[in-house]
Amino acid sequence: MSGENFDINFIKERTSSMALRQLFIEPAIKTPQIDFNNYTGELILSGKSIPENAALIYEKVLSWVNEYIKNPRPVTNLRISLEYFNTSSAIWISKIVGTLASIEGNEATLFIHLYFNIEDFDDMEADDIKDELHPIINMIGFPTISVGIKIYGTNDEGEVIKESIVLI
């Protein structure tokens, strides 16, 4: 499988039990950069996600998320900045979103940040935004925590030009 070499680094605490810290996967031609940080609650997917076998990468990510939700930060930010992703990636991302939305605790909050090219963002009307958010909202199901979705319009350099927020 060319273009699908993964370098997965789990940084673990030296105690009697291993504590999950960070998941970092370098981007490749067909796979995104994944930078999930347990200390900050910043979970970032960026680049392209069109792997031939999405399970090879996303099973590890979902496993990490399942560990993360046992002891999450008060605010978790899932930042999805994928310029393109295939159907199998979308299925795995939906599993990740659904798992994060099941974090237990009245004080926990999940923000999902979605990044679009500014041209696409500017052309969106209220119905277009609803159409874009519908799959994300379906992924969330019945969250056990507060969930907000922020959408951003970015330029070609990735700088945020405009933003909007939706609370669920």
N, CA and C atoms as a LAMMPS dump frame, in Angstrom:
ITEM: TIMESTEP
0
ITEM: NUMBER OF ATOMS
504
ITEM: BOX BOUNDS ff ff ff
-5.0000000000000000e+02 5.0000000000000000e+02
-5.0000000000000000e+02 5.0000000000000000e+02
-5.0000000000000000e+02 5.0000000000000000e+02
ITEM: ATOMS id mol type element x y z
1 1 1 N 0.839 -1.181 0
2 1 2 C 0 0 0
3 1 3 C 0.879 1.237 0
4 2 1 N 1.138 1.771 -1.14
5 2 2 C 1.994 2.938 -1.23
6 2 3 C 1.304 4.152 -0.66
7 3 1 N 2.088 5.019 -0.021
8 3 2 C 1.56 6.242 0.541
9 3 3 C 0.834 6.04 1.864
10 4 1 N 0.912 4.845 2.455
11 4 2 C 0.207 4.597 3.703
12 4 3 C 1.169 4.097 4.774
13 5 1 N 2.319 4.724 4.897
14 5 2 C 3.246 4.387 5.967
15 5 3 C 2.873 5.204 7.188
16 6 1 N 2.699 4.549 8.316
17 6 2 C 2.258 5.234 9.514
18 6 3 C 3.361 5.207 10.561
19 7 1 N 3.536 6.333 11.219
20 7 2 C 4.44 6.411 12.358
21 7 3 C 3.588 6.823 13.538
22 8 1 N 3.219 5.874 14.371
23 8 2 C 2.329 6.138 15.48
24 8 3 C 3.139 6.172 16.763
25 9 1 N 2.999 7.274 17.479
26 9 2 C 3.733 7.447 18.723
27 9 3 C 2.752 7.653 19.87
28 10 1 N 2.755 6.762 20.816
29 10 2 C 2.008 6.955 22.044
30 10 3 C 3.033 7.363 23.096
31 11 1 N 2.806 8.478 23.724
32 11 2 C 3.687 8.916 24.793
33 11 3 C 2.998 8.521 26.089
34 12 1 N 3.66 7.735 26.899
35 12 2 C 3.017 7.206 28.097
36 12 3 C 3.806 7.593 29.345
37 13 1 N 3.076 7.783 30.418
38 13 2 C 3.631 8.161 31.701
39 13 3 C 4.284 6.947 32.356
40 14 1 N 5.358 7.166 33.084
41 14 2 C 6.023 6.071 33.786
42 14 3 C 5.436 5.939 35.181
43 15 1 N 4.369 5.199 35.277
44 15 2 C 3.745 4.894 36.559
45 15 3 C 3.387 3.425 36.522
46 16 1 N 2.749 2.981 37.576
47 16 2 C 2.381 1.565 37.585
48 16 3 C 1.381 1.246 36.483
49 17 1 N 0.546 2.209 36.087
50 17 2 C -0.332 1.98 34.947
51 17 3 C -0.003 2.999 33.87
52 18 1 N -0.053 2.559 32.64
53 18 2 C 0.286 3.444 31.542
54 18 3 C -0.847 4.438 31.33
55 19 1 N -0.504 5.721 31.219
56 19 2 C -1.502 6.762 30.984
57 19 3 C -1.386 7.234 29.541
58 20 1 N -2.493 7.312 28.874
59 20 2 C -2.541 7.755 27.495
60 20 3 C -2.228 9.243 27.451
61 21 1 N -1.371 9.657 26.559
62 21 2 C -1.009 11.06 26.473
63 21 3 C -1.316 11.658 25.113
64 22 1 N -0.669 11.177 24.078
65 22 2 C -0.79 11.825 22.78
66 22 3 C -0.731 10.772 21.678
67 23 1 N -1.511 11.017 20.632
68 23 2 C -1.459 10.19 19.429
69 23 3 C -1.066 11.113 18.292
70 24 1 N 0.03 10.806 17.644
71 24 2 C 0.461 11.621 16.518
72 24 3 C 0.783 10.698 15.356
73 25 1 N 0.152 10.97 14.217
74 25 2 C 0.416 10.206 13.002
75 25 3 C 0.776 11.208 11.918
76 26 1 N 1.951 11.023 11.342
77 26 2 C 2.41 11.9 10.252
78 26 3 C 1.501 11.742 9.039
79 27 1 N 1.274 12.821 8.313
80 27 2 C 0.461 12.699 7.096
81 27 3 C 1.24 11.967 6.011
82 28 1 N 0.507 11.33 5.141
83 28 2 C 1.086 10.69 3.958
84 28 3 C 0.258 11.132 2.756
85 29 1 N 0.557 10.611 1.613
86 29 2 C -0.147 11.022 0.399
87 29 3 C -1.656 10.818 0.525
88 30 1 N -2.048 9.702 1.132
89 30 2 C -3.471 9.374 1.208
90 30 3 C -4.056 9.444 2.617
91 31 1 N -3.254 9.819 3.583
92 31 2 C -3.743 9.822 4.965
93 31 3 C -3.494 11.174 5.634
94 32 1 N -4.365 11.534 6.575
95 32 2 C -4.248 12.842 7.215
96 32 3 C -3.196 12.858 8.314
97 33 1 N -2.843 14.068 8.695
98 33 2 C -2.082 14.223 9.935
99 33 3 C -3.088 14.099 11.064
100 34 1 N -2.738 13.327 12.058
101 34 2 C -3.593 13.154 13.226
102 34 3 C -2.767 13.549 14.433
103 35 1 N -3.267 14.532 15.167
104 35 2 C -2.573 15.028 16.354
105 35 3 C -3.598 15.144 17.469
106 36 1 N -3.715 14.105 18.278
107 36 2 C -4.671 14.052 19.374
108 36 3 C -3.892 14.182 20.672
109 37 1 N -4.133 15.271 21.394
110 37 2 C -3.366 15.583 22.595
111 37 3 C -4.256 15.453 23.83
112 38 1 N -3.933 14.501 24.672
113 38 2 C -4.693 14.241 25.884
114 38 3 C -4.597 15.388 26.887
115 39 1 N -3.466 16.065 26.955
116 39 2 C -3.287 17.149 27.928
117 39 3 C -4.136 18.364 27.613
118 40 1 N -4.249 18.722 26.336
119 40 2 C -4.952 19.942 25.961
120 40 3 C -6.395 19.696 25.524
121 41 1 N -6.724 18.469 25.162
122 41 2 C -8.046 18.179 24.623
123 41 3 C -8.189 18.612 23.179
124 42 1 N -7.077 18.938 22.527
125 42 2 C -7.075 19.327 21.114
126 42 3 C -6.878 18.071 20.27
127 43 1 N -7.864 17.761 19.442
128 43 2 C -7.831 16.578 18.589
129 43 3 C -7.948 17.066 17.151
130 44 1 N -6.877 16.898 16.379
131 44 2 C -6.802 17.514 15.054
132 44 3 C -6.644 16.456 13.963
133 45 1 N -7.527 16.539 12.957
134 45 2 C -7.417 15.75 11.728
135 45 3 C -7.251 16.758 10.599
136 46 1 N -6.154 16.679 9.858
137 46 2 C -5.954 17.652 8.78
138 46 3 C -5.297 16.998 7.564
139 47 1 N -5.596 17.571 6.412
140 47 2 C -5.024 17.076 5.161
141 47 3 C -6.067 16.334 4.341
142 48 1 N -5.659 15.184 3.79
143 48 2 C -6.54 14.333 2.991
144 48 3 C -6.694 12.997 3.689
145 49 1 N -7.856 12.397 3.526
146 49 2 C -8.081 11.08 4.102
147 49 3 C -8.761 10.203 3.056
148 50 1 N -7.916 9.577 2.229
149 50 2 C -8.409 8.682 1.185
150 50 3 C -7.622 7.37 1.18
151 51 1 N -7.435 6.782 2.378
152 51 2 C -6.663 5.538 2.416
153 51 3 C -7.417 4.387 1.757
154 52 1 N -6.654 3.44 1.231
155 52 2 C -7.261 2.264 0.619
156 52 3 C -7.939 1.398 1.678
157 53 1 N -7.382 1.386 2.878
158 53 2 C -7.947 0.626 3.984
159 53 3 C -8.006 1.539 5.202
160 54 1 N -9.11 2.247 5.362
161 54 2 C -9.249 3.224 6.44
162 54 3 C -9.112 2.585 7.818
163 55 1 N -9.497 1.327 7.95
164 55 2 C -9.412 0.664 9.249
165 55 3 C -7.979 0.618 9.771
166 56 1 N -6.997 0.51 8.875
167 56 2 C -5.595 0.455 9.313
168 56 3 C -5.208 1.671 10.148
169 57 1 N -5.714 2.802 9.816
170 57 2 C -5.369 4.01 10.553
171 57 3 C -6.414 4.337 11.619
172 58 1 N -7.685 4.248 11.278
173 58 2 C -8.723 4.742 12.18
174 58 3 C -9.066 3.799 13.329
175 59 1 N -8.781 2.506 13.227
176 59 2 C -8.978 1.621 14.382
177 59 3 C -8.107 2.071 15.542
178 60 1 N -6.863 2.436 15.244
179 60 2 C -5.951 2.922 16.28
180 60 3 C -6.441 4.24 16.871
181 61 1 N -6.971 5.103 16.016
182 61 2 C -7.478 6.395 16.47
183 61 3 C -8.703 6.191 17.359
184 62 1 N -9.627 5.348 16.934
185 62 2 C -10.822 5.1 17.731
186 62 3 C -10.469 4.453 19.069
187 63 1 N -9.498 3.576 19.065
188 63 2 C -9.037 2.971 20.307
189 63 3 C -8.503 4.051 21.257
190 64 1 N -7.725 4.982 20.723
191 64 2 C -7.194 6.082 21.522
192 64 3 C -8.345 6.915 22.092
193 65 1 N -9.335 7.23 21.26
194 65 2 C -10.483 8.037 21.697
195 65 3 C -11.25 7.314 22.806
196 66 1 N -11.411 6.002 22.679
197 66 2 C -12.092 5.238 23.726
198 66 3 C -11.357 5.327 25.054
199 67 1 N -10.043 5.392 25.023
200 67 2 C -9.263 5.59 26.248
201 67 3 C -9.378 7.038 26.737
202 68 1 N -9.341 7.976 25.798
203 68 2 C -9.416 9.399 26.142
204 68 3 C -10.702 9.737 26.893
205 69 1 N -11.83 9.205 26.459
206 69 2 C -13.107 9.577 27.076
207 69 3 C -13.235 9.078 28.516
208 70 1 N -12.35 8.201 28.934
209 70 2 C -12.361 7.746 30.329
210 70 3 C -11.876 8.841 31.27
211 71 1 N -11.034 9.748 30.747
212 71 2 C -10.505 10.845 31.558
213 71 3 C -10.269 12.061 30.655
214 72 1 N -11.35 12.638 30.117
215 72 2 C -11.201 13.727 29.148
216 72 3 C -10.917 15.067 29.807
217 73 1 N -10.509 16.014 29.013
218 73 2 C -10.383 17.402 29.457
219 73 3 C -11.805 17.963 29.607
220 74 1 N -11.988 19.027 30.387
221 74 2 C -13.322 19.627 30.507
222 74 3 C -13.871 20.098 29.155
223 75 1 N -12.99 20.6 28.285
224 75 2 C -13.381 21.013 26.944
225 75 3 C -12.536 20.23 25.95
226 76 1 N -13.2 19.533 25.046
227 76 2 C -12.512 18.802 23.985
228 76 3 C -12.816 19.51 22.674
229 77 1 N -11.773 19.798 21.901
230 77 2 C -11.903 20.436 20.597
231 77 3 C -11.487 19.453 19.521
232 78 1 N -12.453 18.981 18.742
233 78 2 C -12.157 18.13 17.594
234 78 3 C -12.112 19.03 16.374
235 79 1 N -10.934 19.181 15.793
236 79 2 C -10.733 20.071 14.645
237 79 3 C -10.577 19.212 13.392
238 80 1 N -11.552 19.336 12.496
239 80 2 C -11.534 18.561 11.254
240 80 3 C -11.281 19.523 10.106
241 81 1 N -10.07 19.451 9.597
242 81 2 C -9.665 20.308 8.488
243 81 3 C -9.194 19.418 7.342
244 82 1 N -10.136 18.666 6.803
245 82 2 C -9.825 17.727 5.726
246 82 3 C -10.278 18.318 4.405
247 83 1 N -9.324 18.503 3.484
248 83 2 C -9.708 19.052 2.182
249 83 3 C -10.491 18.036 1.368
250 84 1 N -10.287 16.754 1.67
251 84 2 C -11.048 15.698 1.003
252 84 3 C -10.984 14.445 1.864
253 85 1 N -12.098 13.702 1.928
254 85 2 C -12.087 12.401 2.593
255 85 3 C -13.074 11.489 1.887
256 86 1 N -12.749 10.207 1.872
257 86 2 C -13.597 9.234 1.182
258 86 3 C -14.671 8.691 2.128
259 87 1 N -15.533 7.869 1.592
260 87 2 C -16.66 7.341 2.356
261 87 3 C -16.202 6.513 3.545
262 88 1 N -15.187 5.684 3.355
263 88 2 C -14.738 4.854 4.478
264 88 3 C -14.138 5.713 5.59
265 89 1 N -13.456 6.796 5.236
266 89 2 C -12.951 7.713 6.258
267 89 3 C -14.101 8.379 6.997
268 90 1 N -15.146 8.765 6.259
269 90 2 C -16.307 9.412 6.871
270 90 3 C -16.962 8.493 7.903
271 91 1 N -17.01 7.202 7.608
272 91 2 C -17.6 6.244 8.546
273 91 3 C -16.795 6.207 9.832
274 92 1 N -15.464 6.164 9.707
275 92 2 C -14.606 6.122 10.898
276 92 3 C -14.659 7.44 11.666
277 93 1 N -14.69 8.552 10.954
278 93 2 C -14.783 9.854 11.624
279 93 3 C -16.103 9.947 12.38
280 94 1 N -17.174 9.402 11.8
281 94 2 C -18.46 9.424 12.503
282 94 3 C -18.391 8.602 13.791
283 95 1 N -17.668 7.498 13.77
284 95 2 C -17.502 6.697 14.989
285 95 3 C -16.739 7.491 16.046
286 96 1 N -15.726 8.227 15.616
287 96 2 C -14.938 9.05 16.536
288 96 3 C -15.817 10.139 17.147
289 97 1 N -16.597 10.832 16.311
290 97 2 C -17.482 11.894 16.795
291 97 3 C -18.512 11.319 17.763
292 98 1 N -19.115 10.208 17.404
293 98 2 C -20.105 9.581 18.278
294 98 3 C -19.526 9.185 19.622
295 99 1 N -18.314 8.669 19.608
296 99 2 C -17.654 8.288 20.854
297 99 3 C -17.366 9.515 21.707
298 100 1 N -16.855 10.573 21.098
299 100 2 C -16.575 11.803 21.854
300 100 3 C -17.856 12.401 22.424
301 101 1 N -18.966 12.302 21.696
302 101 2 C -20.238 12.845 22.175
303 101 3 C -20.789 12.046 23.352
304 102 1 N -20.21 10.88 23.615
305 102 2 C -20.669 10.058 24.732
306 102 3 C -19.844 10.258 25.998
307 103 1 N -18.956 11.263 25.991
308 103 2 C -18.194 11.578 27.203
309 103 3 C -19.184 11.807 28.333
310 104 1 N -18.893 11.246 29.482
311 104 2 C -19.791 11.411 30.625
312 104 3 C -19.312 12.562 31.497
313 105 1 N -20.256 13.25 32.091
314 105 2 C -19.923 14.351 32.988
315 105 3 C -20.667 15.607 32.612
316 106 1 N -21.349 16.176 33.568
317 106 2 C -22.161 17.36 33.316
318 106 3 C -21.335 18.569 32.907
319 107 1 N -20.094 18.616 33.297
320 107 2 C -19.265 19.784 33.034
321 107 3 C -18.5 19.698 31.715
322 108 1 N -18.565 18.587 31.031
323 108 2 C -17.789 18.391 29.803
324 108 3 C -18.458 19.062 28.611
325 109 1 N -17.626 19.564 27.697
326 109 2 C -18.103 20.193 26.47
327 109 3 C -17.266 19.693 25.307
328 110 1 N -17.922 19.421 24.197
329 110 2 C -17.252 19.032 22.963
330 110 3 C -17.534 20.098 21.915
331 111 1 N -16.48 20.663 21.349
332 111 2 C -16.612 21.556 20.205
333 111 3 C -16.06 20.842 18.986
334 112 1 N -16.85 20.81 17.935
335 112 2 C -16.411 20.253 16.662
336 112 3 C -16.16 21.436 15.741
337 113 1 N -14.942 21.558 15.272
338 113 2 C -14.539 22.667 14.406
339 113 3 C -14.376 22.127 12.987
340 114 1 N -15.14 22.697 12.05
341 114 2 C -15.084 22.269 10.648
342 114 3 C -14.548 23.412 9.802
343 115 1 N -13.572 23.123 8.972
344 115 2 C -12.908 24.145 8.165
345 115 3 C -13.247 23.943 6.688
346 116 1 N -13.679 25.038 6.036
347 116 2 C -14.03 25.035 4.62
348 116 3 C -13.214 26.108 3.914
349 117 1 N -12.996 25.932 2.624
350 117 2 C -12.393 26.981 1.82
351 117 3 C -13.334 28.177 1.847
352 118 1 N -12.792 29.38 1.943
353 118 2 C -13.598 30.592 2.076
354 118 3 C -14.608 30.744 0.936
355 119 1 N -14.24 30.321 -0.268
356 119 2 C -15.177 30.424 -1.393
357 119 3 C -16.405 29.547 -1.161
358 120 1 N -16.186 28.332 -0.661
359 120 2 C -17.303 27.456 -0.341
360 120 3 C -18.121 28.031 0.811
361 121 1 N -17.41 28.558 1.811
362 121 2 C -18.054 29.132 2.99
363 121 3 C -18.93 30.32 2.604
364 122 1 N -18.397 31.218 1.772
365 122 2 C -19.144 32.412 1.36
366 122 3 C -20.392 32.072 0.551
367 123 1 N -20.346 30.972 -0.204
368 123 2 C -21.478 30.575 -1.03
369 123 3 C -22.573 29.857 -0.232
370 124 1 N -22.274 29.504 1.032
371 124 2 C -23.239 28.765 1.845
372 124 3 C -24.35 29.679 2.352
373 125 1 N -25.558 29.203 2.161
374 125 2 C -26.722 29.857 2.749
375 125 3 C -27.17 28.993 3.917
376 126 1 N -28.165 29.43 4.65
377 126 2 C -28.615 28.711 5.841
378 126 3 C -28.925 27.242 5.532
379 127 1 N -29.613 26.982 4.413
380 127 2 C -29.942 25.601 4.062
381 127 3 C -28.696 24.791 3.721
382 128 1 N -27.703 25.439 3.087
383 128 2 C -26.456 24.747 2.767
384 128 3 C -25.715 24.359 4.041
385 129 1 N -25.715 25.268 5.008
386 129 2 C -25.052 24.98 6.285
387 129 3 C -25.751 23.816 6.974
388 130 1 N -27.085 23.825 6.971
389 130 2 C -27.833 22.705 7.558
390 130 3 C -27.481 21.4 6.859
391 131 1 N -27.381 21.426 5.526
392 131 2 C -27.021 20.218 4.771
393 131 3 C -25.63 19.721 5.138
394 132 1 N -24.689 20.653 5.299
395 132 2 C -23.321 20.276 5.667
396 132 3 C -23.256 19.717 7.081
397 133 1 N -24.05 20.283 7.987
398 133 2 C -24.004 19.874 9.389
399 133 3 C -24.857 18.652 9.693
400 134 1 N -25.823 18.356 8.83
401 134 2 C -26.732 17.229 9.072
402 134 3 C -25.992 15.916 9.357
403 135 1 N -24.999 15.532 8.537
404 135 2 C -24.294 14.275 8.85
405 135 3 C -23.562 14.334 10.193
406 136 1 N -23.01 15.491 10.524
407 136 2 C -22.3 15.626 11.802
408 136 3 C -23.292 15.487 12.951
409 137 1 N -24.435 16.155 12.837
410 137 2 C -25.445 16.081 13.893
411 137 3 C -25.941 14.651 14.042
412 138 1 N -26.118 13.946 12.932
413 138 2 C -26.523 12.532 13.007
414 138 3 C -25.466 11.682 13.694
415 139 1 N -24.188 12.009 13.47
416 139 2 C -23.104 11.26 14.108
417 139 3 C -23.158 11.413 15.621
418 140 1 N -23.555 12.59 16.06
419 140 2 C -23.556 12.882 17.492
420 140 3 C -24.647 12.085 18.195
421 141 1 N -25.779 11.902 17.536
422 141 2 C -26.873 11.153 18.149
423 141 3 C -27.453 11.925 19.318
424 142 1 N -27.516 11.282 20.469
425 142 2 C -28.012 11.913 21.691
426 142 3 C -26.833 12.102 22.624
427 143 1 N -26.165 13.263 22.539
428 143 2 C -24.955 13.466 23.326
429 143 3 C -25.234 13.494 24.826
430 144 1 N -24.256 13.049 25.583
431 144 2 C -24.349 13.093 27.036
432 144 3 C -23.716 14.365 27.581
433 145 1 N -23.146 15.186 26.687
434 145 2 C -22.483 16.424 27.081
435 145 3 C -22.955 17.564 26.189
436 146 1 N -22.524 18.786 26.517
437 146 2 C -22.808 19.935 25.651
438 146 3 C -21.944 19.841 24.409
439 147 1 N -22.555 20.104 23.245
440 147 2 C -21.827 20.016 21.984
441 147 3 C -22.071 21.297 21.191
442 148 1 N -21.002 21.849 20.659
443 148 2 C -21.097 22.996 19.773
444 148 3 C -20.347 22.698 18.49
445 149 1 N -20.832 23.24 17.393
446 149 2 C -20.145 23.077 16.115
447 149 3 C -19.765 24.46 15.622
448 150 1 N -18.494 24.639 15.326
449 150 2 C -18.021 25.901 14.766
450 150 3 C -17.566 25.632 13.344
451 151 1 N -18.004 26.477 12.421
452 151 2 C -17.545 26.333 11.045
453 151 3 C -16.729 27.562 10.682
454 152 1 N -15.696 27.325 9.894
455 152 2 C -14.75 28.373 9.542
456 152 3 C -14.573 28.429 8.034
457 153 1 N -14.416 29.625 7.518
458 153 2 C -14.015 29.831 6.135
459 153 3 C -12.542 30.196 6.142
460 154 1 N -11.729 29.442 5.398
461 154 2 C -10.281 29.676 5.395
462 154 3 C -9.796 30.026 3.994
463 155 1 N -8.673 30.753 3.953
464 155 2 C -8.065 31.057 2.658
465 155 3 C -7.136 29.911 2.263
466 156 1 N -6.424 30.07 1.158
467 156 2 C -5.552 29.004 0.65
468 156 3 C -4.398 28.68 1.594
469 157 1 N -4.052 29.608 2.469
470 157 2 C -2.977 29.373 3.444
471 157 3 C -3.503 28.749 4.738
472 158 1 N -4.816 28.528 4.808
473 158 2 C -5.402 27.925 5.999
474 158 3 C -5.774 28.922 7.083
475 159 1 N -5.642 30.217 6.804
476 159 2 C -5.994 31.239 7.785
477 159 3 C -7.514 31.396 7.836
478 160 1 N -8.064 31.514 9.041
479 160 2 C -9.496 31.674 9.216
480 160 3 C -9.88 33.1 8.842
481 161 1 N -10.837 33.219 7.923
482 161 2 C -11.331 34.519 7.46
483 161 3 C -12.687 34.829 8.097
484 162 1 N -13.566 33.825 8.177
485 162 2 C -14.893 33.993 8.755
486 162 3 C -15.204 32.777 9.604
487 163 1 N -16.121 32.956 10.559
488 163 2 C -16.544 31.814 11.354
489 163 3 C -17.992 31.966 11.785
490 164 1 N -18.588 30.852 12.162
491 164 2 C -19.962 30.813 12.629
492 164 3 C -20.052 29.685 13.653
493 165 1 N -21.028 29.749 14.548
494 165 2 C -21.17 28.701 15.568
495 165 3 C -22.609 28.218 15.63
496 166 1 N -22.745 26.923 15.88
497 166 2 C -24.051 26.289 16.059
498 166 3 C -23.97 25.497 17.356
499 167 1 N -24.901 25.71 18.254
500 167 2 C -24.935 24.945 19.508
501 167 3 C -26.01 23.878 19.413
502 168 1 N -25.679 22.702 19.875
503 168 2 C -26.625 21.574 19.85
504 168 3 C -27.078 21.284 21.257
